[in-house]
Amino acid sequence: MKLRALARLAPVLVGALLGTGCVTATVDEMVFNEPLEGVGDAGVVILGRRHASDYETEPDFIECIGKHIQRGDSSINVIGELEFLNALYPWFEPRTAPLRPADIDRLMAQPPVAEKLATLQTEYLVWVDGSTVQTNSAGSMTCGVGPGGAGCFGFGTWGNDSTYEATIWDFTNRAEVGRLNTSASGQSYMPAVVVPIPIIAPVQGTACDGLGDQLLKFLSSEH
């Protein structure tokens, strides 16, 4: 009887916590040469930096930014990361990818690279560097099986921090034309009254929205 009563109480506790964790976010923008008419018929590719040994920029985060931009302006041609990497292999592998805008000249001097960039109509390249990490955790939880059934009891919490930087390269002018920074942090919860129910703070999604909005402002003709 007590087990069933606690089970009925669980949704109430979840509702009291509003269903999601708390998130705070900031976005810093430093644009040097904003296009006046958007991308037009050209394309933009968004790539994640994966040169560090202790982390990589998550592919799903890169995909999230691309979808966010296309939802905001369907006229923007966002070239898929995997499609671009396969077409330009091995020039954008971690060991060979350009690290500075000055490296664009070296790339364009390679006829196969210049030809493929022209075929894909790539005008802008957005490098995204960063990751989402878990920062702390606390609480405890126990699970067991009794005469009335199985259940878990306890409470856990953990934090996540997202920090990303987007650097925009212009292949036409062979220069860096903009830089954006976004950070988000949040606290997630796991209350357990018979059934553990995670209440996740959408930290990475918030960072994606913040960075996507600023890139959309830069790239879109719908100002």
C-alpha positions, -999 to 999 in steps of 0.1 A, spaced: 0 0 0 28 24 9 46 16 -23 15 24 -44 10 57 -25 46 67 -31 42 59 -68 12 83 -70 33 110 -53 62 108 -78 45 128 -106 36 155 -81 73 158 -70 84 160 -107 58 186 -114 70 207 -85 105 207 -100 89 220 -133 102 191 -154 135 207 -164 167 217 -147 178 254 -146 201 267 -173 220 300 -177 237 311 -209 257 339 -224 267 347 -260 296 370 -270 298 383 -306 327 398 -324 320 401 -361 345 419 -384 328 419 -418 291 410 -418 276 401 -452 250 426 -463 230 403 -484 235 369 -467 250 338 -483 228 338 -514 234 309 -537 267 299 -520 270 274 -492 282 273 -456 298 243 -439 300 239 -401 329 217 -388 338 207 -353 374 210 -341 388 177 -330 425 184 -325 427 183 -287 436 150 -270 412 154 -241 379 162 -259 362 166 -293 335 189 -305 305 167 -306 291 158 -340 255 160 -328 262 196 -316 274 205 -351 243 189 -366 221 208 -342 236 242 -352 231 233 -389 194 224 -384 189 256 -363 202 278 -391 181 260 -418 149 263 -397 156 300 -394 163 306 -431 156 277 -454 174 295 -483 208 290 -466 226 259 -480 242 242 -450 266 215 -463 266 185 -441 298 179 -420 303 143 -431 295 152 -468 321 179 -467 348 158 -449 343 129 -474 345 153 -504 376 170 -491 394 139 -477 421 140 -464 425 178 -463 402 184 -433 412 154 -412 425 164 -377 461 161 -386 459 181 -419 430 206 -414 439 243 -416 442 260 -382 446 296 -394 430 317 -421 464 320 -437 462 283 -444 434 289 -469 459 300 -495 478 268 -491 446 248 -495 434 268 -525 468 262 -542 458 225 -544 437 221 -576 416 192 -562 407 212 -532 398 244 -551 378 223 -576 358 205 -549 351 238 -529 338 253 -562 316 223 -568 301 225 -534 299 263 -537 314 267 -503 318 304 -494 319 302 -456 334 277 -432 325 278 -396 349 261 -372 333 252 -339 356 244 -310 344 233 -275 325 207 -257 299 200 -229 313 184 -197 299 173 -164 311 194 -136 299 179 -103 275 154 -88 260 148 -54 233 128 -37 226 91 -34 201 65 -45 192 30 -34 171 4 -52 157 -28 -39 130 -55 -42 105 -61 -14 72 -78 -8 54 -49 -24 76 -48 -55 107 -31 -67 116 5 -62 143 32 -59 146 59 -33 169 89 -32 179 121 -49 208 129 -72 220 161 -88 248 170 -113 259 200 -133 269 205 -169 289 232 -186 290 240 -223 316 263 -238 319 267 -276 336 292 -299 327 296 -336 352 311 -360 338 321 -394 362 319 -425 354 335 -458 368 314 -486 363 342 -512 383 368 -493 405 341 -476 401 357 -442 385 353 -408 353 375 -408 337 368 -374 340 351 -341 313 340 -316 315 326 -281 287 309 -262 286 293 -227 258 276 -208 256 259 -175 229 241 -157 219 217 -129 201 184 -135 182 163 -110 172 127 -105 145 123 -78 136 86 -72 103 77 -54 99 42 -66 109 52 -102 139 74 -110 128 103 -131 156 124 -146 150 162 -148 176 172 -174 189 208 -179 191 213 -216 226 228 -214 240 217 -248 207 225 -265 207 260 -250 243 266 -263 232 253 -297 203 278 -299 225 307 -287 253 300 -313 227 291 -340 209 324 -335 240 345 -339 253 326 -369 218 330 -385 220 367 -379 254 367 -397 245 345 -426 209 352 -433 196 377 -459 164 380 -438 178 408 -415 
